[in-house]
Amino acid sequence: MNESKNFILTLDIGGTYIKYAIMDDAFNFYEHGKLRNMLGSNLTNFYLELRNLYAKVKPKYDLKKPNHDLIKS
């Protein structure tokens, strides 16, 4: 991957699925998918699903902590 890009893991947490995408700070998409939302079974399984997703994509895209200056109220 291009090291000069800032990659962001975006999440859409719905009732049935957690949809995700990897984007850069120019809003270009690089990868997307969906997981079964495990929140209905228990909070631990929900957390583990998100943690596993992060562990899967972090090395590929070198995810950084978000720049909260990009978030507008």
Backbone torsions as a table, in degrees:
resi	resn	phi	psi	omega
1	MET	NA	157.0	179.1
2	ASN	-73.7	117.3	-175.2
3	GLU	-70.9	-15.4	-178.8
4	SER	-82.0	-9.1	-180.0
5	LYS	-87.8	148.7	173.3
6	ASN	-103.0	113.2	-178.1
7	PHE	-94.9	146.5	-176.2
8	ILE	-130.8	133.3	172.2
9	LEU	-91.0	116.0	179.1
10	THR	-105.1	145.9	-176.8
11	LEU	-129.0	142.3	170.7
12	ASP	-124.9	100.9	-175.3
13	ILE	-93.2	107.7	179.5
14	GLY	-107.9	-177.3	-177.4
15	GLY	-70.4	-32.1	-177.5
16	THR	-107.5	-39.7	-176.5
17	TYR	-128.0	154.1	167.6
18	ILE	-106.9	111.2	177.8
19	LYS	-94.0	142.1	-178.7
20	TYR	-136.4	157.9	174.8
21	ALA	-149.1	148.9	170.3
22	ILE	-102.0	124.9	-180.0
23	MET	-128.8	161.6	170.1
24	ASP	-102.5	177.0	-175.9
25	ASP	-73.3	-1.9	172.0
26	ALA	-100.5	10.2	176.6
27	PHE	68.3	28.4	171.7
28	ASN	-86.4	137.6	179.3
29	PHE	-89.4	141.0	178.8
30	TYR	-121.0	-30.7	-178.6
31	GLU	-159.0	148.7	175.8
32	HIS	-152.4	162.4	178.5
33	GLY	-179.0	-171.5	177.9
34	LYS	-147.1	151.5	178.4
35	LEU	-125.4	155.1	173.9
36	ARG	-68.9	132.0	177.5
37	ASN	-75.9	115.4	-176.9
38	MET	-94.9	9.2	-178.4
39	LEU	-61.4	-31.8	179.6
40	GLY	-63.3	-30.6	-179.3
41	SER	-78.2	-50.6	171.5
42	ASN	-177.5	162.3	-175.7
43	LEU	-64.6	-33.4	179.7
44	THR	-63.5	-45.5	178.8
45	ASN	-63.6	-38.6	177.0
46	PHE	-60.6	-49.2	178.7
47	TYR	-59.9	-44.0	-178.9
48	LEU	-63.5	-38.5	176.9
49	GLU	-60.6	-45.3	179.2
50	LEU	-66.8	-41.1	179.6
51	ARG	-64.5	-40.5	178.4
52	ASN	-66.0	-39.8	176.7
53	LEU	-61.3	-47.7	179.8
54	TYR	-59.9	-44.3	-179.8
55	ALA	-63.2	-32.2	180.0
56	LYS	-70.9	-43.1	-173.0
57	VAL	-93.9	-22.0	-176.2
58	LYS	-57.6	-49.2	-178.2
59	PRO	-64.8	-34.6	-177.7
60	LYS	-69.5	-36.5	-174.4
61	TYR	-114.6	1.0	179.7
62	ASP	48.6	58.2	-177.6
63	LEU	-62.9	140.8	178.2
64	LYS	-115.1	167.5	173.2
65	LYS	-65.0	145.8	-177.2
66	PRO	-67.0	150.7	173.6
67	ASN	-90.0	104.4	-175.0
68	HIS	-69.5	-8.0	173.9
69	ASP	-67.0	-21.5	179.8
70	LEU	-77.7	-19.1	-176.9
71	ILE	-86.2	120.4	-179.5
72	LYS	-101.2	142.6	177.7
73	SER	-78.1	NA	NA
